[in-house]
Amino acid sequence: MAALTIQEILDEKEAGLALELLAGGAGLNNMIRVPRIQKPGLALTGYTTNLHPDRAQVLGSTELSFLAQLPQRKAVEHLKKICQMGVSCLIVTKSLETPAYLREIADSHKIPLLRTSHLSSNFISLITRFLEERLLPTSTLHGVLMDVLGVGVLLQGKSGVGKSECALDLILRGYRLVADDVIKARFKLPSVIFGEGMDLLHYHMEIRGLGIINIKHLFGVAAIRERKKIDLVLELVEWEEGKEYDRLGLEQLKYDIHGVELPLMRIPVRPGRNISTIVEVAARNQLLKEMGYHSAQEFQDLLEKRMAETARLHAHTIIGDNLE
């Protein structure tokens, strides 16, 4: 499981967290393993049942003003109870002044006490985004990721089956390349998979016979994008004579990435089939499905209705003939 130390979070500059250390420096090796934060709320009253010690605890003006209204003995008692649960860190927002007893408790329990200049709402948004980027599961996939009509289409298949050539044809039609060959798949809450290219391979594509080409230089910035949510997986497979392929579109296959099930379709490839056109139509069909229109299912329902009606008329004819 991915994890970050408080020292790594404190040292982070690009995320704009603007953190400083006030106390508890002995606990900078404490770990954060989940991309969620918590405002202690009721825990400051002594009710710690729902406190999650593995989350960063954010103290804003509401929390600090509540502590200021408590008798110091009570405030110290409740803060010690929280720190004894082994919370990873305490973060004060809005550059608020912290009482001396809070710093002393943080030092004695080796709990880093940090402070930021951001408002609580802004800071929570910033640190949640940062922790999601660094802590949520990631993996690498082999294939080509394209943005086709706003649908993130992941093309997969054996090496040499024609994935890159299909993607190149889609780029010529005005669609956008996200990544070729190696794709970094990143899970994002609540249940979304985003794909992006590796740093070294960004904007590049391998076309057998041509070699490595730079899509950004050849077609401009409108032909690329940094990352895209993966909506549909298309597996290109070599056509096998005699093998049955889905002809109605009712087969519901799934492709699992980090526990997220994505729709999967297998597209047989052989000379004469325009695969890029099929991919484009698959993207359009996926848009319809997301809007609640399932063409294959509608056809199946219509067919069953027609068969039932035909069977009813046939039964009525037989019964009528017998009565005569």
Summary of the structure (lengths in Angstrom):
residues: 324
radius of gyration: 28.8
end to end distance: 78.7
largest distance: 103.3
contacts: 946
relative contact order: 0.10
helix: 38%
strand: 29%
